[in-house]
Amino acid sequence: MTYQYLDDFSIADVAFTAEGKSLEELFQEAGDATMNTMVENLGEIRENTKKRCTLFSRSIEMLLFDLLQELIFYKDAEQLLLRVKNPTVEKTGEGFTLRCTLSGERIDSERHTLIVDVKAVTLSHFSVEETAKGYRATVVLDV
Amino acid sequence: MAVPRALKKITETVWELPISYKSGMLVPARIYATEELLAAMDEGVFEQTSNVATLPGIQGYSFCMPDGHWGYGFPIGGAAAFDPKKGVISPGGIGFDVNCGMRLIRTDLSYEEIQPKLSILVDRLFERVPTGVGSTGFVHLSQDEFRHVVEQGARWCLKHGYGTAEDLRRTEENGCVNGADSSTISAKAVERGYKQIGTLGSGNHYLEIQVVREENIFDRTLAEALGISFPGQVVVMFHCGSRGFGHQVATDYLKLFLAKAEKHRIALPDRELASAPFQSKEGQDYFSAMKCAINMSFVNRQVILHRIREVFSEVFHRDPFDLGLHQVYDVSHNTAKLEKHEIGGKTRELLIHRKGATRAFPPGHSELPDIYHSTGQPVIIGGSMETGSYLLTGVEGGSQTFFTTAHGSGRTMSRRQAKKQFQGKALIHDMAQKGIYIRAASLSGLAEEAGKAYKNIDSVVQATEKAGISRRVVRFIPVGNIKG
């Protein structure tokens, strides 16, 4: 697991760091960290619903922000728990494009051990930075 | 202890960071707290309250209430007023959960009457009021109908049999803020929210059955005027907001304001303080969209009240109004409103941001319903699920904070720490031993809400009274609870 929650960082909400050797891996890990805030065990999520996702942003940071927001959007709009699969991140024009599949299923309170509802990705301490091993993101979620 | 050396003591409950504390501060920052509460505040309180003091057009002081803690942009417990012509509007000063708020309902029932049926009552409420991650509500609307509802607010509920005119009179803004224009909300916000009317949410949102004890009535005359008239009386209190709709409105405009920050040349000490001039197109569009979210939250709480009445009626086989289920009041925590206040010897219209803070108008205020003219505005401050909550009223002395007071107890422990320290099943058992029956959608979520993870509500409320910004009327003890 290459994401970890920060116990003392945010008193009322949930903060985590995610890491990846590539931006694609980082985005996948950050997506899982976001989902894992809401569901105890990601293995409980069956992947029988797929959504193509294409996002563009002028910065890598806001691209990640938009991806995590998309997961939260689907959780409310369609009651879906989704994980990020096969992401690609490319420089396009004046920004970056993410393409991926969001894969998962409808929330089932009988099978999914649900924790807490995520309201939003905040910009508080939000960052994506290059590290010696790849990339690290810091995210605080409003719950 | 995170208290900055520059903090000056003004009174036993008012502390000030001067303008010289941080470059760019336009007004001082004032923290309302006893020395004990102050010592326990995190450094984010001082950092963020002083950051807010740098925003253009801020008037008077940047405030933080006794329950204050680190938030996004503004601290939770933060409040600030702006000149509507020269000042800004900031989503960080309102929060993602626009119009998260509290509603209190009194009953004629006593604890002795409900006790034999308490578990049935709580179980039935848990079944009938959706809670938890991604829940959908019991009011079924199309997206077009939803757009109409967020413009109409609780007036829609009145037309469709979900409430009474009295409910609306006893709600801030009479349950509808005028000027909500659904053309200022995104399709995404509508998609996210239109199925969620009639849902409680999760985290610190809850619905509680509470009881009055003789020793917890602080002002008997005020209590009676607010409908609290006998020891053992049962009340119902619940806490929820605008759900995914409000969250999306906040996110949409936070991003827009960030993108426009350069255009408006607003220096941001914190991205979460992204703002726009109130008179700009972006500022006015956000104000209107925020009003749609405020109204959605009023509708959400109104239909949940309707559901509570239905459940009580089913369990006790009587009309809910025969049971005395009348609303006391509904207060908002996260809003920006245009209000008239005295400042510099003049009455001026100001844009008041309250983020995790409650409006507390004094007796005689023109915006209060007739029934509360002599009492002052009811203020509902929620404690943890184990400790209980308070009913207070606004007072004249509240003018010092633009009639703003605390909203809750505030956390002392992160959610992760609470989950490590407490177990949901053990909490349910312990609370049952104390006479509190609880149903929770998530045991893990419940552990995060353990009473010991929160500040002492008594200390917070006493601090507001000592500071002269609100007055205690009665404390309620929880006996039944549903949580998401």
Contacts between the chains, C-beta under 8 A, distances in Angstrom:
chain1	res1	chain2	res2	distance
A	5	B	416	5.4
A	6	B	416	7.6
A	7	B	414	5.7
A	7	B	416	4.3
A	7	B	417	5.5
A	7	B	420	7.6
A	8	B	414	6.1
A	8	B	417	7.3
A	9	B	414	7.3
A	10	B	70	7.3
A	10	B	414	6.4
A	11	B	42	6.5
A	11	B	69	5.6
A	11	B	70	6.1
A	11	B	411	4.9
A	11	B	412	7.6
A	11	B	413	7.2
A	11	B	414	5.1
A	12	B	69	6.5
A	12	B	70	7.7
A	12	B	71	7.5
A	12	B	76	6.6
A	12	B	204	7.9
A	12	B	411	5.1
A	12	B	414	7.9
A	12	B	415	7.5
A	13	B	415	7.2
A	14	B	415	6.1
A	14	B	416	7.3
A	38	B	133	5.1
A	39	B	133	7.7
A	40	B	444	6.2
A	62	B	255	7.7
A	69	B	251	6.2
A	72	B	244	7.9
A	72	B	247	7.8
A	73	B	188	6.4
A	73	B	191	7.6
A	73	B	192	5.7
A	73	B	244	7.8
A	73	B	248	7.1
A	75	B	133	6.9
A	75	B	134	4.9
A	76	B	134	6.1
A	76	B	192	4.6
A	76	B	193	7.2
A	76	B	196	6.7
A	76	B	243	7.3
A	76	B	244	3.4
A	76	B	247	7.9
A	77	B	188	8.0
A	77	B	191	4.6
A	77	B	192	4.8
A	77	B	195	7.9
A	77	B	244	7.3
A	79	B	134	4.5
A	79	B	136	6.5
A	80	B	134	7.9
A	81	B	134	7.8
A	107	B	133	6.3
A	107	B	134	4.5
A	109	B	132	6.7
A	109	B	441	6.9
A	113	B	442	7.7
A	113	B	444	7.1
A	114	B	132	5.7
A	114	B	133	4.5
A	114	B	441	6.5
A	114	B	442	5.1
A	114	B	445	7.5
A	115	B	133	7.4
A	115	B	442	5.5
A	115	B	444	4.5
A	115	B	445	5.4
A	116	B	133	7.1
A	116	B	202	5.1
A	116	B	203	5.2
A	116	B	415	7.3
A	116	B	442	6.7
A	116	B	444	7.6
A	116	B	445	4.7
A	116	B	448	6.5
A	116	B	484	8.0
A	117	B	132	6.8
A	117	B	133	4.7
A	117	B	134	7.1
A	117	B	201	5.9
A	117	B	202	4.1
A	117	B	203	6.4
A	117	B	484	6.6
A	119	B	96	4.9
A	119	B	97	6.0
A	119	B	244	7.7
A	119	B	247	4.4
A	120	B	96	4.4
A	120	B	247	4.8
A	120	B	250	6.7
A	120	B	251	5.3
A	121	B	251	7.6
A	122	B	72	4.9
A	122	B	96	7.6
A	122	B	272	6.5
A	123	B	72	7.4
A	123	B	254	6.9
A	123	B	258	7.5
A	123	B	271	4.3
A	123	B	272	5.2
A	123	B	274	7.8
A	124	B	72	4.9
A	124	B	73	8.0
A	124	B	270	7.7
A	124	B	271	7.9
A	124	B	272	5.4
A	126	B	271	7.6
A	140	B	72	7.8
A	142	B	72	6.9
A	142	B	96	4.9
A	142	B	97	7.7
A	142	B	247	7.5
A	143	B	202	7.7
A	143	B	203	5.0
A	143	B	415	7.1
